[in-house]
Structure formats: structure tokens, C-alpha cells
Amino acid sequence: MSYQALLEHSNQMLANVRNEDWDALIETEVNYVREVERLSQHEPHVQLDDDQQLQKLQLLHKIMDQDREIRERLIARRAKLEETLLSMQKKQKLEHSYRN
């Protein structure tokens, strides 16, 4: 099932972000997007019974929960990078002031 494949990609993305493996995260995200595109092309032609619909819903909830954690960790990473960049800019300004 394609939603199971999405969950596997989501699991890997979550592991990548938890391990701060940003290169692997990007690679995994590319595969995730490809799977979403493939699914969006084929899903309209598939009929799911009630059990399959329930399974799909459960998988989507899990994917969404993981997506939320991934986003939260990425936002924290961005804030850390912004802080580092600001610190470096201040240091450069200070060094420039001492040289002049």
C-alpha cells in the first residue's frame, strides 16, 4: 500500500531529523515527495473497502504526527542557525571596528 510506503519515508525522515542528519533528511524527503506524486496519480483509480479506509486513516494520522515533530525540530534548528549567524555577524562587526 502506498500509504505504508509514505509512512516508511516519514519514519526515516523523523530518524534523520532526530539524528540531525540534514543531508539524509533532504534525500529522504525527495523520495517522500516522489511517493506522494505517484500516489496522487494512482489513488483516484483505486476503490478501498472499509477496512482499507480505516487503515489509510490510521497511517495518515501517524504520518501527520511525525510531520508535526519534524516541523518542530526543523523550526528549532532554524532558530539555532539564525542565532549562530547573528552571533557571527556581531563578531565580524566587532572585528571590523577594532581594525578601523
C-alpha positions as CSV (number, residue, x, y, z in Angstrom):
1,M,0.0,0.0,0.0
2,S,1.4,3.4,-1.0
3,Y,0.4,5.0,2.4
4,Q,2.6,2.4,4.1
5,A,5.5,3.5,1.8
6,L,4.8,7.1,2.8
7,L,4.9,6.1,6.5
8,E,8.2,4.4,5.9
9,H,9.6,7.5,4.3
10,S,8.2,9.5,7.2
11,N,9.8,7.2,9.7
12,Q,13.1,7.7,8.0
13,M,12.7,11.5,7.8
14,L,11.9,11.6,11.6
15,A,15.0,9.4,12.3
16,N,17.1,11.8,10.2
17,V,15.9,14.9,11.9
18,R,16.3,13.3,15.4
19,N,19.9,12.4,14.4
20,E,20.4,15.9,12.9
21,D,21.4,14.2,9.6
22,W,20.3,17.0,7.4
23,D,21.7,15.6,4.1
24,A,19.9,12.3,4.6
25,L,16.8,14.2,5.5
26,I,16.8,16.0,2.2
27,E,17.4,12.8,0.3
28,T,14.6,11.0,2.1
29,E,12.2,14.0,1.7
30,V,12.8,13.8,-2.1
31,N,11.8,10.2,-2.1
32,Y,8.7,11.0,0.1
33,V,7.6,13.7,-2.4
34,R,8.0,11.3,-5.3
35,E,5.8,8.8,-3.5
36,V,3.2,11.5,-2.8
37,E,3.2,12.4,-6.5
38,R,2.9,8.7,-7.5
39,L,0.1,8.2,-5.0
40,S,-1.8,11.3,-6.2
41,Q,-1.8,9.9,-9.8
42,H,-3.0,6.4,-8.9
43,E,-5.2,6.9,-5.9
44,P,-8.3,8.2,-7.8
45,H,-8.5,4.9,-9.7
46,V,-8.5,2.7,-6.5
47,Q,-11.5,1.7,-4.5
48,L,-10.9,0.9,-0.9
49,D,-13.2,-1.1,1.3
50,D,-14.0,0.0,4.9
51,D,-11.0,-1.8,6.5
52,Q,-8.6,-0.3,3.9
53,Q,-10.1,3.1,4.5
54,L,-9.6,2.7,8.3
55,Q,-6.0,1.6,7.7
56,K,-5.4,4.5,5.4
57,L,-6.8,6.9,8.0
58,Q,-4.6,5.4,10.8
59,L,-1.5,5.7,8.6
60,L,-2.3,9.3,7.7
61,H,-2.7,10.2,11.4
62,K,0.7,8.6,12.1
63,I,2.3,10.5,9.2
64,M,0.8,13.8,10.4
65,D,2.0,13.3,13.9
66,Q,5.5,12.6,12.6
67,D,5.3,15.6,10.3
68,R,4.5,17.8,13.3
69,E,7.5,16.6,15.2
70,I,9.7,17.0,12.1
71,R,8.5,20.6,11.6
72,E,9.0,21.4,15.3
73,R,12.6,20.1,15.1
74,L,13.3,22.0,11.9
75,I,12.0,25.2,13.4
76,A,14.3,24.7,16.4
77,R,17.2,24.0,14.0
78,R,16.4,27.2,12.0
79,A,16.3,29.2,15.2
80,K,19.7,27.8,16.2
81,L,21.2,28.6,12.8
82,E,19.8,32.1,12.9
83,E,21.3,32.6,16.4
84,T,24.7,31.4,15.2
85,L,24.5,33.6,12.1
86,L,23.6,36.7,14.2
87,S,26.5,35.9,16.6
88,M,28.9,35.6,13.6
89,Q,27.7,38.9,12.2
90,K,28.2,40.6,15.5
91,K,31.7,39.2,15.8
92,Q,32.5,40.4,12.3
93,K,31.3,43.9,13.1
94,L,33.3,43.9,16.3
95,E,36.4,42.8,14.5
96,H,35.9,45.4,11.8
97,S,35.5,48.1,14.5
98,Y,38.8,47.1,16.1
99,R,40.6,47.1,12.8
100,N,39.5,50.6,12.0
